[in-house]
């Protein structure tokens, strides 16, 4: 996606970070509140230090990042925001049930997640999220199976639901972890190109201002 953005007609910048204890980041986390705090710190850095207007800050959340970015978006609502949820879940307990089935053990595990504030319930706050949204999923995703996928649990009219398929000539080994560049939509458009167009589409208000000049 970064390479695709270089050739896009509208300029943009990506800010990518690791949560605490991930990659080069130090520290440890004890609940998802810590992850949300990390994301909020980066958001405030982009807004205040880089002086980026809030209506020009958009979110791309992959897997766990989809749940974290949804919570962040609820903290900073903006009707002009564009939000990409890439292969993410409705909530973490739904992932447990998808793998373990509906039984006492999965029910206990789900309760523990909620009790410890580790559920990241995106579905529960979905209607609070402002702006436009695109949600991807892959039917062969074994990490977040379709039954736990955010894309298949929300109202289809509330977002652009984007089923991923393997691009012609590419054999993916892991439908959850392989990069988005290996996929395309049902019309054969590269997934990363479609997402970049979505994120950088000229807002209607800007088009109207341009036409009035």
C-alpha positions in Angstrom: 0.0 0.0 0.0 2.8 2.4 0.7 4.2 1.9 -2.8 0.7 2.4 -4.2 0.3 5.7 -2.3 3.5 7.1 -3.9 1.8 7.1 -7.4 -1.6 8.4 -6.2 -2.6 11.8 -7.5 -3.4 13.0 -3.9 -0.5 13.3 -1.5 -0.7 11.4 1.8 1.5 10.3 4.7 1.3 7.1 6.7 2.0 6.9 10.4 2.7 3.3 11.5 3.5 2.2 15.0 3.9 -0.9 17.2 1.9 -1.2 20.4 3.9 -1.5 23.6 5.8 -4.9 23.8 5.4 -5.4 20.1 8.3 -5.1 17.6 10.7 -2.3 18.7 8.3 -0.9 21.3 9.2 -1.5 24.9 6.9 -2.0 27.9 4.0 -4.5 28.4 0.2 -4.3 28.4 -2.3 -5.6 30.9 -5.6 -4.8 29.1 -6.8 -3.5 25.8 -7.0 -0.1 27.5 -3.2 0.0 27.2 -3.4 -0.6 23.5 -6.0 2.1 23.0 -3.9 4.5 25.0 -1.0 3.8 22.7 -3.1 4.5 19.7 -4.5 7.6 21.2 -1.0 8.9 21.9 -0.1 8.5 18.3 -3.3 10.2 17.2 -2.6 13.2 19.4 1.0 13.3 18.1 -0.3 13.4 14.5 -3.0 16.0 15.4 -1.0 18.3 17.7 2.7 17.8 16.8 2.3 17.2 13.0 -0.6 19.7 13.0 -2.8 17.5 10.9 -6.5 18.6 10.7 -8.7 15.9 12.3 -10.9 15.6 9.2 -7.7 14.5 7.4 -6.8 11.8 9.8 -8.1 8.4 8.6 -7.6 5.0 10.2 -6.5 1.6 8.8 -6.9 -1.2 11.3 -5.8 -4.7 10.5 -6.8 -7.7 12.6 -6.4 -6.7 16.3 -5.8 -3.2 15.0 -9.3 -3.0 13.7 -10.7 -3.4 17.2 -8.3 -0.8 18.7 -8.8 1.7 15.9 -12.6 1.4 16.3 -12.3 2.3 20.0 -10.0 5.2 19.1 -12.5 6.5 16.5 -15.2 6.5 19.1 -13.0 8.7 21.3 -12.4 11.2 18.5 -15.6 11.2 16.3 -15.4 12.9 13.0 -18.0 12.7 10.2 -15.3 13.1 7.5 -13.2 10.2 8.7 -12.5 7.2 6.5 -11.9 3.9 8.2 -10.5 0.7 6.9 -11.2 -2.5 8.9 -9.0 -5.2 7.3 -9.8 -8.8 8.3 -10.9 -7.9 11.8 -13.4 -9.3 14.3 -16.8 -8.3 15.7 -15.3 -8.8 19.2 -12.7 -11.2 20.7 -15.2 -13.5 22.4 -16.7 -14.2 19.0 -13.2 -15.4 17.8 -13.1 -17.8 20.8 -16.5 -19.2 20.0 -15.6 -19.6 16.3 -12.6 -21.8 17.3 -13.9 -23.6 20.3 -17.6 -23.7 19.6 -20.5 -22.8 21.8 -19.8 -24.8 25.0 -19.1 -24.1 28.7 -15.3 -23.6 28.1 -15.7 -21.0 25.4 -18.4 -19.3 27.5 -16.0 -19.1 30.4 -13.2 -17.8 28.2 -15.5 -15.2 26.7 -16.6 -14.1 30.2 -13.0 -13.8 31.3 -12.2 -11.6 28.3 -15.1 -9.3 29.1 -14.4 -9.2 32.8 -10.8 -8.2 32.2 -11.8 -5.6 29.6 -10.2 -7.6 26.8 -13.2 -8.0 24.5 -12.6 -5.1 22.1 -16.3 -5.1 21.2 -16.3 -3.2 17.8 -19.8 -4.5 17.0 -21.1 -2.9 20.2 -20.0 0.6 19.2 -20.4 0.3 15.5 -23.3 2.7 15.2 -21.3 5.3 17.1 -18.6 5.4 14.6 -18.8 8.4 12.2 -17.6 8.7 8.7 -17.3 6.2 5.9 -16.1 2.6 6.4 -14.8 -0.3 4.3 -14.6 -3.7 5.9 -12.6 -6.6 4.3 -12.8 -10.3 5.0 -11.5 -13.5 3.4 -13.7 -16.7 3.4 -10.6 -18.8 4.1 -9.4 -16.8 7.0 -8.5 -19.4 9.7 -7.5 -16.8 12.4 -10.8 -14.9 12.2 -13.3 -17.2 10.6 -16.4 -15.7 8.8 -18.6 -16.4 11.8 -16.4 -14.0 13.9 -15.7 -11.5 11.1 -16.9 -7.9 11.6 -17.8 -7.8 7.9 -20.4 -10.5 8.3 -22.0 -9.3 11.5 -22.7 -5.6 10.8 -25.5 -4.2 8.8 -24.4 -4.5 5.2 -25.7 -1.0 4.5 -23.5 0.6 7.1 -20.2 0.0 5.3 -18.6 -1.1 2.1 -18.2 -4.8 2.6 -15.2 -6.0 0.6 -14.7 -9.8 0.2 -11.1 -10.5 -0.6 -10.0 -13.1 -3.2 -6.6 -14.3 -4.2 -5.2 -12.2 -7.1 -4.6 -14.0 -10.3 -1.1 -15.6 -10.3 -0.7 -15.3 -6.5 -0.9 -18.3 -4.2 -1.4 -17.1 -0.6 -0.5 -19.4 2.2 -2.4 -17.6 5.0 -5.5 -15.7 4.2 -5.3 -13.7 7.4 -1.6 -12.8 7.6 -0.6 -12.4 3.9 -0.3 -8.7 2.8 -3.3 -7.0 1.3 -1.3 -6.6 -2.0 -1.9 -10.3 -2.7 -5.7 -9.8 -3.1 -8.2 -8.2 -5.4 -12.0 -7.6 -5.4 -14.6 -9.4 -7.4 -14.0 -7.1 -10.3 -10.3 -7.8 -10.4 -9.2 -4.5 -8.9 -6.2 -4.8 -6.7 -7.2 -4.6 -3.0 -4.5 -2.1 -2.0 -5.5 0.2 -5.0 -9.1 0.1 -4.1 -8.4 0.9 -0.4 -6.0 3.8 -1.3 -8.7 5.2 -3.6 -11.2 5.0 -0.8 -8.8 6.7 1.7 -7.7 9.5 -0.6 -10.9 10.1 -2.5 -11.5 13.8 -2.8 -14.2 14.8 -0.3 -17.4 16.1 -1.8 -17.0 19.5 -0.1 -13.5 19.9 -1.7 -14.9 19.0 -5.2 -17.7 21.6 -4.7 -15.1 24.3 -3.7 -12.9 23.4 -6.7 -15.8 23.7 -9.1 -16.9 27.0 -7.7 -13.5 28.6 -8.3 
